[in-house]
Amino acid sequence: SASAHDPALFIHLSPHGRTLLLLYVDDMIITGDDPEYIAFVKARLSEQFLMSDLGPLRYFLGIEVSSTSDGFFISQEKYIQDLLARAALTDERIVETPMELNVHLRATDGVPLPDPTRYRHLVGSLVYLAVTRPDISYPVHILSQFVSAPTSVHYSHLLRVLRYLRGTISHRLFFPSSSSLQLQAYSDATWASDPSDRRSLSAYCVFLGGSLIAWKTKKQIAVSRSSAEAELRAMALLTAEVTWLRWLLQDFGVSVTTPTLLLSDSTGAISIARDPVKHELTKHIGVDAFYVRATVQDQVIALQYVPSELQLADFLTKAQTRAQHGFYLSKLSVVPPP
């Protein structure tokens, strides 16, 4: 039967265990704890469709999967190699961070490119690459805002991301096999960070034990009048994601009974979300506040303060120094191959 929470996920339950089938167009992954039923499913599918059984999961939609006794690694190394070949960089330089500090790009910066096709193609490729590389999430978010009319300045920052990838081509996400099955989420925002429209940036990352399983950098749809308001909107965005992930874990047979810890470095946003009585200055964000408050009361999430220097979602909201960049990479388990 199809999952009610992801129409591409199909689930079968039997006394012998659970079988999961994840479908994308004509590619699929089949897994579970009932080997006999997995073999039965593959045999029946082969009767109806022309299929190839590629064996244990190694490569799927450009994503490479490898395993060791310690856990799993996913990467897109070959995808990056192909991307760099298409970019045809004229030098061999590498950089240690994907974006310079304190850069605020505008649509009017630089000279418009005579042919924006290459810029659009490369940025589109980077968007898909960010599926396994959270370390480029922020610069890709910024660069993708200029695909309609890119300039020479935007293109130079795009080349910096490519040079960073050249130096970290083998980096991959690590999922330890000893990880617990408890969710933990980090929420952050940068207030009025876009100089063109003064909208804030929301970001979050979600861990399943020690494994990073979800992250996002997204511009907010409305202008926030304070940093606490921006943080609360980011918190509401993450709360929706956590709610969906908890449902999905139940489809996987994982019992989710305790509230998911949601960590924020904004005491103001936490106070607004916890306090059922607030004055008229928070009326305009009432929906987000009530939504977060309701999930706290229903024990879906539990709010907790985290110091800014330990706020891992900060990595997805701004450029970092070399030292900070390395620190966040280690915390998010973006590592070189073993």
C-alpha positions as CSV (number, residue, x, y, z in Angstrom):
1,S,0.0,0.0,0.0
2,A,1.1,3.6,-0.7
3,S,2.2,5.6,2.3
4,A,-0.2,8.4,3.2
5,H,2.8,10.7,3.8
6,D,4.9,10.0,0.7
7,P,3.1,8.8,-2.4
8,A,6.4,7.3,-3.8
9,L,6.8,5.0,-0.8
10,F,5.0,1.6,-0.8
11,I,4.8,-0.5,2.3
12,H,4.1,-4.2,2.9
13,L,3.6,-5.7,6.3
14,S,3.6,-9.4,7.1
15,P,4.3,-11.7,10.1
16,H,7.9,-11.9,8.8
17,G,8.6,-8.2,8.8
18,R,8.2,-5.0,6.8
19,T,9.1,-4.4,3.1
20,L,9.6,-0.9,1.7
21,L,9.7,0.1,-2.0
22,L,10.7,3.7,-2.9
23,L,9.9,4.6,-6.5
24,Y,11.2,7.4,-8.7
25,V,9.8,7.2,-12.3
26,D,11.3,3.9,-13.4
27,D,14.0,3.5,-10.8
28,M,13.3,1.9,-7.4
29,I,14.9,0.9,-4.1
30,I,13.6,-2.2,-2.3
31,T,14.6,-2.9,1.3
32,G,13.2,-4.4,4.4
33,D,13.6,-7.2,6.9
34,D,11.8,-10.0,5.0
35,P,14.2,-11.3,2.3
36,E,11.7,-13.9,1.0
37,Y,9.1,-11.3,0.3
38,I,11.6,-8.9,-1.3
39,A,12.6,-11.8,-3.7
40,F,8.9,-12.4,-4.4
41,V,8.2,-8.7,-5.2
42,K,11.1,-8.6,-7.6
43,A,10.0,-11.7,-9.4
44,R,6.4,-10.5,-9.8
45,L,7.6,-7.1,-11.0
46,S,9.9,-8.8,-13.6
47,E,6.9,-10.6,-14.9
48,Q,5.1,-7.4,-15.7
49,F,8.0,-5.1,-16.7
50,L,11.3,-5.3,-18.4
51,M,13.6,-4.9,-15.4
52,S,17.2,-5.1,-14.4
53,D,18.2,-6.1,-10.8
54,L,21.3,-4.1,-10.0
55,G,21.9,-5.9,-6.7
56,P,22.8,-4.2,-3.5
57,L,22.4,-0.4,-3.5
58,R,25.5,1.3,-4.9
59,Y,24.3,4.0,-7.3
60,F,20.9,5.7,-7.5
61,L,19.9,8.8,-9.5
62,G,23.5,10.1,-9.5
63,I,24.0,9.4,-5.8
64,E,26.7,6.9,-4.8
65,V,26.2,4.7,-1.8
66,S,28.9,2.8,0.0
67,S,29.0,1.0,3.3
68,T,31.6,-0.1,5.9
69,S,31.3,-1.8,9.2
70,D,30.8,1.6,10.8
71,G,27.9,2.9,8.6
72,F,26.9,4.2,5.2
73,F,28.3,7.0,3.0
74,I,26.4,8.8,0.3
75,S,28.1,11.1,-2.2
76,Q,27.9,12.5,-5.7
77,E,31.6,12.4,-6.6
78,K,31.1,11.3,-10.2
79,Y,28.3,13.9,-10.6
80,I,30.8,16.6,-9.4
81,Q,33.4,15.4,-11.9
82,D,31.0,15.7,-14.7
83,L,29.9,19.1,-13.5
84,L,33.5,20.4,-13.4
85,A,34.1,19.0,-16.9
86,R,31.1,20.9,-18.2
87,A,32.1,24.1,-16.4
88,A,35.5,23.9,-18.2
89,L,37.4,26.0,-15.6
90,T,40.6,27.4,-17.1
91,D,42.7,27.1,-13.9
92,E,43.4,24.5,-11.2
93,R,42.8,26.7,-8.2
94,I,40.8,25.5,-5.2
95,V,39.3,27.4,-2.2
96,E,38.6,26.2,1.3
97,T,35.1,27.8,1.6
98,P,32.4,28.1,-1.0
99,M,31.6,31.7,-0.4
100,E,33.4,34.8,0.9
101,L,32.5,36.4,4.2
102,N,30.1,39.3,4.3
103,V,29.0,39.1,0.7
104,H,25.6,40.6,-0.1
105,L,24.8,40.1,-3.8
106,R,22.3,42.3,-5.6
107,A,20.7,41.9,-9.0
108,T,22.4,45.1,-10.2
109,D,25.9,44.0,-9.4
110,G,28.3,43.6,-12.4
111,V,27.6,43.5,-16.1
112,P,24.7,41.2,-17.4
113,L,26.0,38.0,-19.1
114,P,25.5,38.0,-22.9
115,D,24.4,34.4,-22.7
116,P,23.0,33.3,-19.3
117,T,22.5,29.6,-20.4
118,R,25.7,28.3,-18.8
119,Y,25.0,30.0,-15.5
120,R,21.5,28.6,-15.4
121,H,22.7,25.1,-16.2
122,L,25.5,25.1,-13.6
123,V,23.3,26.5,-10.9
124,G,20.6,23.9,-11.7
125,S,23.2,21.2,-11.3
126,L,24.3,22.6,-8.0
127,V,20.8,22.6,-6.7
128,Y,20.7,18.8,-7.3
129,L,24.2,18.4,-5.8
130,A,23.0,20.0,-2.6
131,V,21.0,16.8,-2.0
132,T,24.1,15.3,-0.5
133,R,26.2,18.4,0.1
134,P,24.7,20.7,2.8
135,D,27.9,22.7,2.8
136,I,26.9,24.4,-0.4
137,S,23.3,24.9,0.5
138,Y,23.7,28.6,1.4
139,P,25.7,29.8,-1.6
140,V,23.4,27.8,-4.0
141,H,20.4,29.4,-2.4
142,I,21.9,32.9,-3.0
143,L,23.1,32.2,-6.6
144,S,19.8,30.6,-7.7
145,Q,18.0,33.9,-7.0
146,F,19.8,35.5,-10.1
147,V,19.2,32.8,-12.8
148,S,16.7,35.1,-14.6
149,A,19.4,37.8,-15.3
150,P,22.8,36.7,-14.0
151,T,25.8,39.1,-14.2
152,S,29.6,38.8,-14.2
153,V,29.7,39.2,-10.4
154,H,27.2,36.4,-9.9
155,Y,29.2,34.2,-12.3
156,S,32.5,34.8,-10.4
157,H,30.8,33.7,-7.1
158,L,29.5,30.6,-9.0
159,L,33.0,29.8,-10.1
160,R,34.2,30.0,-6.4
161,V,31.7,27.3,-5.5
162,L,33.0,25.1,-8.3
163,R,36.6,25.6,-7.1
164,Y,35.5,24.7,-3.6
165,L,33.9,21.5,-4.9
166,R,37.1,20.6,-6.8
167,G,39.0,20.7,-3.5
168,T,36.3,18.7,-1.7
169,I,35.2,16.4,-4.5
170,S,35.3,13.2,-2.4
171,H,33.5,14.6,0.7
172,R,30.4,12.6,1.6
173,L,27.6,12.3,4.1
174,F,28.2,9.7,6.8
175,F,25.4,7.8,8.5
176,P,26.7,5.8,11.5
177,S,25.2,2.4,11.9
178,S,25.3,2.8,15.7
179,S,23.1,5.9,15.5
180,S,20.0,6.1,17.7
181,L,16.5,6.6,16.1
182,Q,15.7,9.8,18.0
183,L,15.1,13.0,16.0
184,Q,16.8,16.3,16.9
185,A,16.3,19.5,15.0
186,Y,18.1,22.9,14.8
187,S,16.3,26.1,13.7
188,D,17.9,29.4,12.8
189,A,17.2,32.6,10.9
190,T,19.1,35.7,9.8
191,W,17.0,38.8,10.2
192,A,16.5,41.1,7.1
193,S,19.5,39.6,5.5
194,D,18.5,40.3,1.9
195,P,19.6,43.9,1.0
196,S,17.1,44.1,-1.9
197,D,13.9,43.3,-0.1
198,R,14.9,42.9,3.6
199,R,13.3,39.5,3.9
200,S,14.9,37.1,6.4
201,L,16.4,33.7,5.8
202,S,15.1,30.5,7.5
203,A,17.3,27.5,7.9
204,Y,17.1,24.2,9.6
205,C,18.8,20.8,9.9
206,V,17.4,17.6,11.3
207,F,19.3,14.7,12.7
208,L,18.2,11.1,13.3
209,G,20.6,10.2,16.1
210,G,24.0,11.2,14.7
211,S,22.8,11.2,11.0
212,L,21.9,14.4,9.2
213,I,18.7,13.5,7.2
214,A,17.1,16.9,6.3
215,W,18.2,20.5,5.8
216,K,16.9,23.6,4.1
217,T,17.8,27.2,3.4
218,K,14.8,29.3,2.4
219,K,13.9,33.0,2.1
220,Q,10.8,33.9,4.2
221,I,7.7,35.0,2.3
222,A,7.1,38.1,4.5
223,V,9.3,40.8,6.0
224,S,9.9,40.2,9.7
225,R,9.8,43.3,12.0
226,S,12.2,41.8,14.5
227,S,14.8,39.0,14.8
228,A,12.5,37.1,17.2
229,E,9.8,37.2,14.6
230,A,12.1,35.9,11.9
231,E,13.3,33.1,14.3
232,L,9.7,32.1,15.1
233,R,8.8,31.8,11.3
234,A,11.9,29.6,10.9
235,M,10.8,27.6,13.9
236,A,7.3,27.1,12.3
237,L,8.9,25.9,9.0
238,L,11.0,23.3,10.9
239,T,8.0,22.2,13.0
240,A,6.1,21.2,9.9
241,E,9.1,19.3,8.6
242,V,9.6,17.5,11.9
243,T,5.9,16.5,12.0
244,W,6.2,15.0,8.6
245,L,9.4,13.1,9.5
246,R,7.8,11.6,12.6
247,W,4.9,10.3,10.4
248,L,7.4,8.9,7.9
249,L,9.4,7.1,10.7
250,Q,6.2,5.5,11.8
251,D,5.8,4.2,8.2
252,F,9.3,2.7,8.6
253,G,8.2,0.9,11.8
254,V,10.1,3.3,14.1
255,S,8.2,4.1,17.3
256,V,8.1,7.8,17.9
257,T,6.7,8.5,21.3
258,T,8.8,11.2,22.9
259,P,8.8,14.9,21.7
260,T,11.4,15.9,19.2
261,L,13.9,18.3,20.6
262,L,13.9,21.6,18.6
263,L,16.9,23.8,19.4
264,S,16.9,27.6,18.8
265,D,19.3,30.3,19.9
266,S,16.5,32.9,20.2
267,T,15.1,33.2,23.7
268,G,12.5,35.7,22.3
269,A,11.1,33.2,19.8
270,I,11.0,30.4,22.4
271,S,9.2,32.7,24.8
272,I,6.6,33.7,22.2
273,A,6.0,30.1,21.3
274,R,5.6,29.0,24.9
275,D,3.5,31.8,26.3
276,P,-0.2,31.5,25.5
277,V,-0.9,35.2,26.3
278,K,0.9,37.8,24.1
279,H,0.1,41.4,23.4
280,E,-0.9,43.0,20.1
281,L,2.7,43.3,18.9
282,T,2.6,39.6,18.0
283,K,-0.8,39.5,16.4
284,H,0.5,39.4,12.9
285,I,2.6,36.2,13.5
286,G,-0.2,34.6,15.5
287,V,-0.6,31.6,13.1
288,D,3.1,30.6,13.3
289,A,3.1,31.2,17.1
290,F,-0.1,29.1,17.6
291,Y,1.1,26.3,15.3
292,V,4.4,25.9,17.2
293,R,2.6,26.3,20.6
294,A,0.1,23.6,19.6
295,T,2.8,21.1,18.6
296,V,4.6,21.8,22.0
297,Q,1.3,21.1,23.8
298,D,0.7,18.0,21.8
299,Q,4.3,16.8,22.7
300,V,5.4,16.7,19.1
301,I,8.3,19.0,19.8
302,A,10.1,20.3,22.8
303,L,11.7,23.7,22.6
304,Q,15.2,24.2,24.0
305,Y,17.7,27.0,23.9
306,V,21.1,26.4,22.3
307,P,24.0,28.9,22.4
308,S,24.7,30.5,19.0
309,E,28.2,29.0,18.7
310,L,26.6,25.5,18.9
311,Q,23.7,26.4,16.6
312,L,24.4,24.0,13.7
313,A,21.7,25.5,11.4
314,D,23.8,28.8,11.4
315,F,25.9,27.0,8.8
316,L,23.0,27.2,6.4
317,T,22.4,30.9,6.8
318,K,25.7,32.7,6.1
319,A,29.2,32.3,4.9
320,Q,31.7,31.1,7.5
321,T,35.4,31.5,8.2
322,R,37.7,28.6,7.5
323,A,37.8,27.4,11.1
324,Q,34.0,27.7,11.5
325,H,33.5,25.9,8.1
326,G,35.6,23.0,9.2
327,F,33.9,22.8,12.6
328,Y,30.4,22.6,11.0
329,L,31.5,20.0,8.4
330,S,32.6,17.7,11.3
331,K,29.3,18.3,13.2
332,L,27.2,17.6,10.1
333,S,29.3,14.5,9.2
334,V,30.4,15.8,5.8
335,V,33.7,14.0,5.7
336,P,36.4,12.7,3.3
337,P,36.1,9.0,2.4
338,P,37.5,6.5,5.0
